[in-house]
Amino acid sequence: MKKYQMLINGARVDPATGAWFESVNPFTAQAWAQVPRGSKDDIDRAVSAAKAAFYGDWRNLTATARGALLRRLGDLIAADADRLATIESTDNGKLFAEMRGQLNYIPQWFYYFGGLADKIEGRVIPIDKPGVFNFTREEPLGVIAAITPWNSPLLLAAWKLAPALAAGNTVVWKPSEFSSVSALEFGELFEKAGFPPGVVNIVTGYGNEVGEPLVTHPDVAKVAFTGGDRTGEQVYQMAARGIKHVTLELGGKSANIVFDDADLDSAVKGVVSGIFAATGQTCIAGSRALLHRPIHDAFVEKLLALAKTARMGNPLDLNTQVGPVTTQPQYNKVLDYIRVAKEEGAVCRLGGAAATRAECGSGWFVEPTIFTGVNPSMRIANEEVFGPVLSIIPFDDEDEAVRIANNTVYGLAAGVWTTSIRRALMMSERLEAGTVWVNTYRAVSYMSPFGGYKRSGIGRESGLDAVREYLQTKSVWIDISGNTPNPFVMR
Ligand code: NAD
């Protein structure tokens, strides 16, 4: 079993605790790597390295040179994509096909934000005061704390690292304790690309032992967090005490809404991809299917027919469509939600139990599960399950669809299936979600802003909006009149 080291100030280092913990392969339920158990001491070392780099070698590089480093990093990721995807799949149990797709796409974030690095410009303000020249500078914030979850480890890190570095910040990254191996392997590429030491540091470990000292460290200027909303709330509170900038990408309870005028065959695929792809372990899971009553029964039959064909098994096998749940606690949680849904009166039409298929081995598998007769007040309709569990809720008209879809504390994404342009535009306006997909689902891009409404988060990742999350504006005033006015009156 490989014993990993952390990345601090460009060097591979052992944790100050001298302790490691095991990372478990969710398909075999066996430990397969040893991950350093970081602590406050490691965070102190990493933040001070990031701070020194921010005021030193990194600041001295031109924006063009920074951009070139980011693009070189993109090339190195592209060359290493298959290996990193295999590691991710082994570590978090998600399909190799999905992780490889992500790894092949991640370089685009580094190309896009690498290209943007030297296009971050201030403005000259035609100020209303004669004899004064006023302009703005867009400046980096300083040391960024990047905290990521286990479900798409490197993709979600890229969403933070690429804009943060393009803007001229340095980073201390704490990956999830359940998926740290790909982060530590990825760490090797920064040196190869030629980044100065300390620009990116990686400290692994648990949320309370590493995440908290990182978020509360006085030299951290911003926390960029992706994870559950309860953790996000804690992180937000801790960051507030230090008046830090914060971006939060949190959970969701997204609605996939199918109207009677939709192309139903496409909609069925969209609903399945929304909840069973990635075993439902995605923040944008379309975990509520809202079905227009006239097509409800026929659509459920089509959905059952397609979902029944889902092949489960080894996530490394390219034929597998539904893999295991990533962790044992998460597996227990998903099964618990299924039990609660049954107790509350939802009708289980598919699955509803742990998967015992031979091809599932000893992994933590849950059968793709579909509930009908779900009432919007049931827990299953309101809480994020983060597993392959779909709740179906009927609606009678557009107003009711909007009401049900928005009746959640979350607002990450929504899907609309219709052939009416009027409906598409009307729904995309009325749905309270950071992303609305019409006749498609689960599409993201480095170019398009992504983030949540309501409890799904604060701030945006990807696209031009993302780089602004890592900048602060300075207003510079220069008197060019040569006459200093009355000092007792505000100018
Ligand atoms: P989590 O909240 O348990 O953990 C996320 C990260 O926070 C981990 O690195 C964890 O170690 C760290 N952490 C835990 N406690 C902490 C603390 N007190 N202080 C600082 N850091 C702490 O989430 P998870 O289970 O790893 O991931 C699943 C969640 O992430 C789901 O809710 C999902 O919806 C959400 N998610 C959101 C997005 C998005 O972009 N909106 C994307 C993927 C996942």
Residues whose N, C-alpha, C, O or C-beta is under 5 A from the ligand:
A	BS01	NAD	I147 T148 P149 W150 K174 P175 S176 E177 G205 Y206 G207 N208 G211 E212 T226 G227 G228 D229 T231 Q234 E249 L250 G251 G252 T282 C283 S456
